[in-house]
Amino acid sequence: MTGIENLFAYMVTALFFIMTPGIDTIFVLNKSIAQGRKSGIYATLGVNAGVLTHTLFAALGLSVIIANSAYAFTIIKYVGAFYLIYLGILKFKNRKDFLPTDDGKQVQKKGNNDFWSGFLTNTLNPKVALFFLAFFPQFINPTQMENPVPFVLLGFAYALIGIVWFLILTVFASVFSQKIKNNPNAGLWLNKLSAFVFILMGIKIALNKN
């Protein structure tokens, strides 16, 4: 494959990193458990659309700018942190957010919201850009470092693995959504807990000096 070395090792390593719990995992699990399978699917697609965005950044060299500019990194970090805190506050205020709905328009609207929330949660995390900037070159021929094609191919492979893994999580996690629908009090407490987790993650990102 053009400019790519040790593809199998890359796929295994990428799967390991994707399976390691992080913000994306928590986000998809929260949507799947609290709002059902469709929300989890939309969130999965949104998160991995963010992965493709970071892939484009890496291919175009924008990740290098983020890595070398303290101001750019800080701005993106705080925007991402405040967005997570904002999502958490919304979940605290919205008492019905955890209830799955059968209304087609509502499902589509929530699905779009879940997609864009997943997209922004991933895209506004500058550490993902730095991770790709450090990770991808390990599997690219040194003579092809200026070629964007290997970066794009590796990014698509990473996103594909991510979609498969998060869809598996979604299927298993969404089993609990029906139980939550039948027990509004449990759903309300889950909503508050997930809101707290989002706020906590936002604060953690904002206070992280790395």
N, C-alpha and C positions, 0 to 999 in steps of 0.2 A: 504493500500500500504506500502511496506517495509520501515519502518523508517520515513515515512512522516506523518505529522499531519496537520489538517486543510487545506486540498488540495483546497477546494473551495475558501477559503479566500486567499490562495496563488495565484490562477488563477486570481481572481479579482484584487488583488494588483499588480500582474505582468502586467496585461493589463493596469492599470493606469500608471505605470512607463513607459511602452513601448509607450503609447500614448502621454506622455509628450515630447514636441519637444526637440530634442538634435542633436548631430552630425550625428547620424545614420539617423534620419528623414530628415535632410537637405540634406544629401548625396543621399538618395533614391529619394527624390523629385526633386533634381537637375538633376539626371540621367533620371528620367521619363519625366520631362517637356522638357529638352533640347534635349534628344536623343530618346525619345519614350518608349513605353511599354516594349519592350524586354530588353532594357538597365536597366529599373527599376526593372524588374524581376531578372536579373543577379545580380544587386546590392543588392537586397533583400536577395538573397541566399548567397551572399558573407558576408553580415553583420551578418547574423544568423549563418553562419559557424564560424565566429569569436566568437559568443556567445557560441557555442559548445566548442571552444578552451578554453575560459575562464572557462567553466564548468569543462573541464578536469583539468585545473590548480587547481580549487577549490577542486576537488575530490582527486587530488594527493598531495594537501597541498602546491603547488607552490605559490598560492595566499598569503599564510601566509608569505612566504619568501619576496614577494614583499611588503607586508604590514609592515614588520619588518625591511626591509633593505632600508635605505634612498637612497643608491647608486643605487640599482636595480630599485626603483621607479623612480628616477631622470633620469636614462638612458632610460628607456622605455618611460617616459613622453616626453623627448626631441626628441627621435626617432619618436614618433607619431606626435609631433608638426611639426617637419621638413618635415615629409611625407605629412601632410596636406598643408603646405606651398608650397611644391614641386608640388602637384596636382594643386594648385591655379596658380602657375607660368606657368605650362603647358597649362592650360586653357586660360591664357592671350595670350600665344604665338600661340596657335592653333586656327585659325579663322574658321576652318571647323568642329570642334569637336561637335558643337551643331546641325549639319545637320543630320537627320536620313537618313539611306542609305538602298537601297533595294538589294544590292549586298550580296549574301549569305556568301562569305568568309569574307567580311568586317564586316557583322553582327556578325559572329562567333568570329572574332578577337576582336571586340569591346566588345562583351559579355564576353569573357574571361578576358579582361582588367577590365571591370566593376566588375566582380566577385572578382578578386584579390584585386582591389582597396577597395571594400567594406570590404573584409576580413581583410586587413591590417589596414584600418581605425578603425575598431572595436578592433582588436587584440592588436594594439599598443596603446590602451587607458588604462593606468593602473587603472584608476578610475572604469572601468567596473569590473576588477578583485576584487578591494576592495569592490565594491557594492555587488557582488555575495557573497563575504566572509562574509559580514554583513547581507545580506538578506536571503540567504538559511537556515542558522542555526535556524532562527525563526520558520521554519516549519519542522524541523527535530527532532525526538525524541532524547533527550540528551544521551541516551544509544547507539545511532547509529552514533554519530559524527565521529567516526573513520572509519565508513563504507562508501566507495565511491559511493555505489549504490544510496542512496537518493539524493546525489548531482547530479549525472548523470541524474536521472529521472526528477528532478526539472529543470535542465538545458535544457533537451529536451522539456519539457513542455513550458519553457520560449521561446525557439527558435520557437516552433510551433505557439505560440500566436503571436510572432514577425513576422513570415512569413505571417500569415493571415492578420495582421494589415497593414503591408507594401505593400502587394499585393493590398489591398483595396485602399491605397493611390496612388499606381502606376496606377491603372485603372483610377481613377479620374484625376490624374495629367497629364497622357499621352494624354488626350484629347487636351491639349494645344500644344502638339508637332507638330500636323499637321498645326496649325496656324503659328507656328514658321517657319516651313518648307516653308510655303507660303509667309513669311515675313522675309527674311534673316537679314534685319537690326535689327528687334526686337530680333531675335535669337542671333545676335552678341552682343547686349547690355546685354541680359540675360546671355550670356557666361561670359562677363566681370564682371557682378554683382556676379555670382556664384563663379568666381575666387577670387574676393575680399572677399567673405564670407569665403571661404576655408582658405585663407591667414589669415584673421582675427581670425578664430577659432584656427589656428595653433599658432598664436602669443599669444592668450588668454591662451591656454594650457601651452605654454612655460613659461609664466609669472606667472601662478598660483602657489602659494607656498604650497597649500594643497595637 
